[in-house]
Amino acid sequence: MSKIGTLDLNVIVFQIGKQNFAFSLDNVKEIIKVPSITPVPLTKSHVAGLINLRGDVIPVLNLREKYRIESYIKSEDARIIIIEKNNVKIGMLVDKVLNISSIDQSQVNECKVTTLEEVKAVIKQKEEDKLITFIDTDKILEENLELSVFQKINIESSISETDETEQKVLKQERYILVQIDGQNYALNIANIQEIIRFSDFSTVPSESDDVLGIINLRNEIIPIINIQKLLKAESKEIDDETKIIIAYNSGFKFGFIVDKILSVISVNEYEIKPLPTIANYKDIFTGTIKSDERMFIILSINKIFEKVSSAIYEEIKNQGEEALEMLKTSDEKQVVLFEINNQKFAIDIQKVKEINRIPSIVKVPNEKVYLKGIANLRGDIIAIIDLGILLYGGETQINDSSRVIIVELRGERFGILAKKVLSVSKVSAENIIEVDNSIENDQMKEKLSNLDIKYIKAIIKHNDDLIIQIDPEIILDE
């Protein structure tokens, strides 16, 4: 697995059918559109055939067939992920490449329910509902080593021709392709520490607009630079594709916002073309590369750092303690907001394991009417609780939008029925009011008047609304 520092894995996440999978980025050479594939007779059923990639003959595996998901149906989103180790290359045919992610190792769980050696782990992304199956590409390469016979053509060719052009082919570098304000750029992966989902950053007082603000990444303060200013680009509205690139240079980490991650490619040195002279900004561009008939301008992380280094130094020097204090005092918490019988509730996201569609519930004879029954969640037997009965004495209304929120505490899991899950939201500590019997606010008293208060942890002020935060610890004790 690919480690970033001691904490993270850099992975490429892709889709086959309705399932999500991931490879370590270590062995990924590039991602290409599906070219013409030549079938090979008398091979394993999951061997799709051979492709010609810039003169290299590469075998391609059909992962749908290998994992018996469904037969492969060609679509515009389909891609081949080229992996390489010890000069052996194999292509992996997938339905869609989703993203490149940095995964905390605490999210990686050993997979013990399969006999396939290459299925090493299951990843649970904190921001997503779906589980990701982590595939060990080393094992796939070992299993299909006999396919390397097709690459003898490539090896013999490289030995027989020793001209300068062929030697240059060996000098390859990997690039992450990104988009900023509709323009395509390439970043050398050697300078990238990790890629994270966009999260709100804290603005800090500064005389320079080269730094937008700071984020707290695992208790490390990272400045977010204004790359849009450097590129004279417009800032795009934030959406699910927006990412923050964490770069590293001269002992410092800094981040910048990109609108979209497009792909990862390997590039031969001779394929990098010089850029025509561009006034003012030529020094942060180091050339151009082509992928899928599109031109990408290479951004130099080193040169970008030089441009904004004084602002970064000043930020760390003058705002370090103040920024840390700002992050501490803001003390934002994330909560899952959901609805039961037209009342909004919240639960601390740290207690939420996942959110699922309501599974088949098996009723179990018991005296507790709020216990609706049990459900089988991927082999775990989970108790399902109707919070409406527990709080109001009335059943939760269920429809197609209803979900079950899986809570995990002290090694135990249980599910809470929700008529609708509304969102995951951040709330500041100052808007969270702990509940006790001495509440004097009339509006809050009315909110709690017909509820069993012992299950209520706090009242949250959120967008001019009062939301009841439940205490799952008390529910578990019950």
C-alpha positions in Angstrom: 0.0 0.0 0.0 1.1 3.5 -0.8 2.0 5.4 2.4 2.0 9.2 2.6 4.0 10.0 5.6 2.9 7.5 8.2 -0.8 8.1 8.0 -2.3 8.0 4.5 -2.7 6.0 1.4 -2.9 7.6 -2.0 -5.3 5.6 -4.1 -7.1 5.8 -7.4 -10.8 5.0 -7.0 -12.8 3.4 -9.8 -16.1 1.8 -10.5 -17.1 -1.6 -11.9 -20.9 -2.0 -12.1 -22.2 -0.4 -8.9 -19.2 -1.3 -6.8 -16.2 0.9 -6.0 -12.6 -0.4 -6.0 -9.2 1.2 -5.4 -5.6 0.6 -6.4 -2.5 2.0 -4.7 -1.2 4.9 -6.8 2.3 3.5 -6.5 2.0 1.1 -9.5 -0.4 3.2 -11.6 1.5 4.5 -14.7 -1.4 6.1 -16.5 -5.1 6.1 -17.3 -6.2 5.9 -21.0 -9.4 5.8 -23.0 -10.3 2.3 -24.3 -8.5 1.8 -27.6 -9.0 -1.1 -30.0 -8.4 -4.4 -28.1 -7.2 -7.5 -30.0 -8.6 -10.7 -28.5 -6.2 -13.5 -27.6 -7.5 -17.0 -28.2 -7.1 -19.8 -25.6 -6.5 -17.4 -22.7 -8.3 -17.0 -19.4 -11.9 -15.6 -19.7 -11.0 -12.4 -17.9 -8.2 -11.5 -20.4 -9.8 -9.0 -22.7 -6.9 -9.0 -25.2 -3.9 -6.8 -26.2 -3.5 -3.1 -26.9 -0.8 -1.2 -28.6 0.2 1.8 -26.4 2.8 3.9 -28.2 4.6 0.8 -29.5 4.2 -1.3 -26.3 2.1 -4.4 -26.5 0.1 -4.6 -23.2 -2.3 -7.3 -22.1 -5.7 -6.0 -20.7 -7.7 -7.7 -17.9 -11.5 -7.3 -17.8 -12.1 -6.8 -14.1 -15.9 -7.2 -14.6 -15.3 -10.7 -15.8 -12.6 -11.5 -13.3 -14.8 -10.6 -10.3 -18.0 -11.8 -12.0 -19.9 -8.6 -11.6 -21.5 -8.4 -15.1 -20.3 -8.6 -18.7 -18.4 -5.5 -19.8 -20.5 -3.0 -21.7 -18.5 -0.3 -23.5 -19.3 3.3 -22.6 -17.7 6.7 -22.9 -16.7 6.6 -19.3 -14.8 3.3 -19.5 -11.0 3.5 -19.0 -7.9 1.3 -18.9 -5.7 1.8 -15.9 -2.1 0.9 -16.8 -0.1 -0.6 -13.9 3.6 -1.4 -14.0 6.1 -3.2 -11.8 9.5 -4.6 -12.7 9.0 -3.5 -16.3 5.8 -5.6 -16.6 2.7 -3.7 -17.6 -0.9 -4.8 -17.5 -4.0 -2.8 -18.3 -7.2 -3.0 -16.1 -10.5 -2.4 -17.9 -12.9 -0.4 -15.6 -16.2 1.2 -16.1 -15.3 4.6 -14.7 -12.4 6.3 -12.9 -14.0 8.3 -10.0 -11.1 10.2 -8.2 -7.7 10.1 -6.6 -8.0 10.1 -2.8 -5.9 10.3 0.2 -7.1 7.7 2.7 -6.3 7.7 6.4 -5.1 4.2 7.4 -7.7 4.2 10.2 -10.3 3.9 7.5 -8.7 0.7 6.1 -10.0 -2.6 7.4 -8.6 -6.0 6.6 -10.9 -8.0 4.4 -11.5 -11.6 5.8 -14.6 -12.6 3.8 -13.0 -13.5 0.5 -10.6 -16.2 -0.8 -9.2 -13.8 -3.4 -5.6 -13.0 -2.4 -5.6 -9.6 -4.2 -8.5 -8.3 -2.2 -6.5 -7.0 0.8 -8.8 -4.6 2.6 -12.0 -2.6 2.6 -11.9 1.2 2.8 -14.7 3.3 4.4 -14.4 6.9 3.2 -15.6 9.3 5.9 -17.4 11.5 3.4 -19.1 8.8 1.4 -21.6 6.0 2.2 -20.1 3.4 -0.1 -17.4 1.0 0.9 -14.3 0.7 -1.4 -12.6 -2.7 -2.0 -8.8 -2.3 -2.0 -7.1 -4.4 -4.6 -3.4 -5.3 -4.3 -2.0 -4.8 -7.9 1.2 -6.7 -6.9 -0.9 -9.9 -6.5 -2.7 -9.3 -9.9 0.7 -8.9 -11.6 2.0 -12.1 -10.0 -1.1 -14.1 -10.9 -0.9 -13.0 -14.6 2.8 -13.2 -15.0 2.4 -15.6 -17.9 0.9 -12.7 -19.9 4.3 -11.0 -19.8 5.2 -13.3 -22.7 3.4 -10.8 -24.9 5.7 -8.0 -23.7 8.9 -9.8 -24.9 8.2 -7.9 -28.1 8.7 -4.7 -26.2 11.8 -5.9 -24.3 13.5 -7.3 -27.3 12.7 -4.1 -29.3 14.2 -1.9 -26.6 17.4 -4.1 -26.5 17.8 -4.2 -30.2 17.4 -0.4 -30.7 19.8 1.7 -28.7 19.3 5.1 -30.3 18.9 8.1 -28.2 15.1 8.3 -28.7 14.6 4.8 -27.3 16.8 5.6 -24.3 14.6 8.6 -23.5 11.5 6.4 -23.3 12.9 5.0 -20.1 12.8 8.5 -18.4 9.2 8.7 -17.4 7.4 10.9 -14.9 3.9 10.8 -13.6 1.6 13.8 -13.7 -1.8 14.5 -12.1 -4.1 16.3 -14.6 -6.3 19.0 -13.1 -8.7 21.7 -14.2 -8.8 25.3 -13.0 -11.3 27.8 -14.4 -11.8 25.6 -17.5 -8.1 25.4 -18.3 -6.2 22.1 -18.2 -3.0 21.8 -16.1 -0.5 19.1 -15.2 1.3 18.7 -11.8 4.3 16.5 -11.3 3.2 13.8 -8.8 6.6 13.9 -7.1 5.7 17.4 -5.7 2.3 16.4 -4.4 1.9 15.3 -0.8 -1.8 14.4 -1.0 -5.2 15.3 -2.4 -8.1 16.0 -0.1 -11.7 16.9 -0.5 -12.5 20.6 -0.2 -13.1 21.8 3.3 -13.8 25.4 4.5 -10.6 27.2 5.4 -10.2 29.9 8.1 -9.3 33.3 6.8 -6.7 35.1 8.8 -5.7 38.8 8.9 -3.0 39.4 6.3 -1.6 42.2 4.2 -1.1 39.9 1.2 -3.9 38.2 -0.9 -1.4 35.5 -2.0 -2.7 33.4 0.9 -6.4 32.8 1.1 -6.4 31.2 4.6 -5.4 28.1 6.5 -6.7 24.7 7.2 -6.1 22.3 10.1 -5.0 19.0 8.6 -4.5 16.4 11.3 -3.4 19.2 13.7 -1.0 20.7 11.1 -1.6 24.2 9.9 -1.5 24.4 6.1 -1.6 27.7 4.3 -4.0 27.8 1.2 -2.5 29.9 -1.5 -4.4 31.9 -4.1 -3.4 30.0 -7.2 -6.3 31.6 -9.1 -4.6 35.0 -8.7 -1.3 33.6 -10.1 -3.1 32.2 -13.1 -5.5 35.2 -13.5 -8.3 32.6 -13.2 -11.8 33.0 -11.8 -12.8 31.0 -8.7 -15.4 28.4 -9.5 -18.3 27.6 -7.2 -17.4 24.8 -4.8 -19.0 21.4 -5.6 -18.3 17.7 -5.1 -15.4 17.7 -7.6 -13.5 20.6 -5.9 -10.3 19.4 -4.3 -7.4 20.8 -2.4 -3.9 19.8 -3.6 -1.4 19.6 -0.7 2.1 20.3 -2.2 5.5 20.2 -0.6 8.5 22.3 -1.3 11.6 23.4 0.6 10.4 21.8 3.9 7.0 23.6 3.7 3.5 22.3 2.9 0.9 24.5 1.2 -2.4 23.9 -0.5 -4.3 25.3 -3.4 -7.8 24.7 -4.8 -8.5 23.0 -8.1 -11.9 22.6 -9.7 -11.5 19.0 -10.8 -9.0 16.1 -10.9 -9.1 14.6 -14.4 -6.5 11.7 -14.5 -3.0 10.4 -13.9 -0.6 9.8 -16.8 3.0 8.8 -17.3 5.0 10.9 -19.7 8.2 10.3 -21.5 10.8 13.1 -21.2 10.7 13.7 -25.0 6.9 14.0 -25.0 7.1 17.3 -22.9 7.1 20.2 -25.4 8.4 23.7 -24.6 5.8 26.4 -24.2 6.0 29.6 -26.4 7.1 32.6 -24.4 4.3 34.0 -22.4 4.7 37.4 -20.8 4.8 37.6 -16.9 3.8 34.0 -16.2 6.3 32.0 -18.3 8.3 31.1 -15.2 5.6 29.1 -13.5 5.0 27.0 -16.6 7.6 24.4 -17.6 6.1 23.0 -20.8 3.1 21.2 -22.3 2.0 17.6 -22.6 -0.9 15.9 -24.5 -3.5 13.4 -23.2 -6.6 12.3 -25.1 -5.9 14.9 -27.8 -6.0 17.7 -25.1 -3.1 20.0 -24.3 -2.1 20.4 -20.6 0.2 23.1 -19.3 2.7 21.9 -16.7 2.7 24.0 -13.5 5.9 24.1 -11.6 5.3 23.6 -7.9 8.8 25.0 -7.2 8.2 28.2 -9.1 4.8 28.6 -7.6 6.3 28.3 -4.1 9.0 30.9 -5.1 6.2 33.3 -6.1 4.3 33.0 -2.8 7.0 31.9 -0.4 7.4 35.3 1.3 3.6 35.4 2.0 3.8 31.8 3.3 6.8 32.6 5.6 5.0 35.7 6.8 1.8 33.8 7.4 3.5 31.1 9.4 5.6 33.6 11.3 2.9 36.2 12.2 -0.2 34.2 12.2 0.9 30.8 13.5 -0.2 31.2 17.1 -3.2 33.4 16.2 -4.3 30.9 13.5 -4.1 28.0 15.9 -6.1 29.9 18.5 -8.7 30.8 15.8 -9.1 27.1 14.9 -9.4 26.2 18.6 -11.9 28.9 19.5 -14.1 28.2 16.4 -14.3 24.6 17.6 -16.7 23.5 14.8 -18.4 20.1 15.1 -19.9 18.1 12.3 -23.4 16.6 12.8 -25.7 14.5 10.8 -29.1 16.3 10.4 -32.2 14.1 10.0 -35.9 14.3 10.3 -38.5 12.3 12.3 -42.1 13.2 12.0 -41.5 16.8 10.9 -38.9 17.5 13.7 -35.3 18.0 12.9 -32.7 16.1 14.9 -28.9 15.9 15.0 -26.3 13.3 16.0 -22.5 13.8 16.3 -20.9 12.5 13.1 -18.1 10.9 15.2 -20.7 8.5 16.5 -22.1 7.7 13.0 -20.6 4.7 11.3 -22.7 4.9 8.1 -26.1 5.7 6.6 -28.0 3.2 4.6 -31.3 2.5 2.9 -33.6 0.7 5.3 -32.7 -3.1 5.1 -35.1 -6.0 5.7 -36.0 -5.9 9.4 -36.7 -9.1 11.3 -39.0 -8.6 14.2 -37.9 -10.1 17.5 -40.3 -10.7 20.4 -39.4 -8.2 23.1 -41.0 -5.8 25.7 -39.3 -2.7 24.3 -41.7 -1.4 21.6 -39.1 1.1 20.3 -36.9 -1.9 19.2 -38.3 -2.6 15.7 -36.2 -5.7 15.2 -32.8 -6.7 13.8 -31.1 -6.5 10.4 -28.2 -8.2 8.7 -25.7 -5.5 7.6 -23.0 -7.2 5.7 -22.7 -10.0 8.2 -23.2 -7.8 11.3 -26.5 -8.2 13.2 -27.7 -4.7 14.0 -30.6 -3.7 16.3 -32.9 -1.2 14.7 -34.5 1.5 17.0 -37.5 3.7 16.3 -36.5 7.0 17.9 -40.1 8.3 17.2 -41.5 5.8 19.7 -38.7 6.4 22.2 -39.1 10.2 22.1 -42.8 10.7 21.3 -44.5 7.4 21.7 -45.4 7.4 18.0 -43.9 5.4 15.1 -41.5 7.1 12.6 -43.2 7.6 9.3 -41.2 5.7 6.6 -41.1 6.4 2.8 -38.7 5.9 -0.1 -36.4 8.7 1.2 -36.1 7.0 4.7 -32.8 5.8 5.9 -31.2 4.0 8.8 -28.3 5.7 10.6 -25.8 3.2 11.9 -24.3 4.4 15.2 -21.2 2.8 16.7 -20.3 3.2 20.4 -18.1 1.3 22.7 -17.7 -1.5 20.1 -21.5 -1.8 19.7 -23.6 -0.9 16.7 -27.3 -0.1 16.4 -29.4 1.6 13.8 -31.8 4.6 14.1 -34.7 5.0 11.7 -34.9 8.4 10.1 -37.8 9.6 7.9 -35.2 11.6 5.9 -31.5 12.3 6.3 -31.1 16.0 5.5 -27.3 16.8 5.4 -24.0 16.7 7.2 -23.4 20.2 8.6 -20.8 22.1 10.6 -22.0 23.9 13.7 -19.9 26.1 16.0 -19.6 25.4 19.7 -21.3 28.7 20.6 -24.5 27.5 18.8 -24.7 24.3 20.8 -26.6 24.7 24.1 -26.4 21.8 26.5 -29.8 20.6 27.8 -30.6 20.4 31.5 -33.7 21.0 33.7 -32.8 24.7 34.2 -33.5 25.8 30.6 -35.2 29.2 30.7 -35.7 30.0 27.0 -39.4 29.7 26.2 -38.8 28.6 22.6 -36.5 25.8 23.7 -38.9 24.7 26.5 -41.7 24.4 23.9 -39.4 22.4 21.6 -38.7 19.9 24.4 -42.1 19.9 26.1 -43.4 16.7 24.6 -40.1 14.8 24.5 -38.4 12.5 27.0 -35.6 14.9 27.9 -33.2 12.2 29.2 -32.3 11.3 25.5 -31.6 14.9 24.5 -28.0 16.1 24.7 -28.3 19.7 23.4 -30.2 22.2 21.3 -28.4 23.5 18.2 -29.1 26.9 16.6 -28.8 26.3 12.9 -30.0 28.6 10.1 -32.7 30.3 12.3 -33.9 26.9 13.4 -33.6 24.9 16.6 -32.4 21.3 16.2 -32.5 18.7 18.9 -29.2 16.8 19.3 -29.8 13.3 20.7 -27.5 11.5 23.1 -26.8 8.0 21.6 -24.9 7.0 24.8 -28.1 7.1 26.8 -29.9 5.1 24.1 -27.2 2.4 24.2 -27.4 2.3 28.0 -31.2 1.6 27.6 
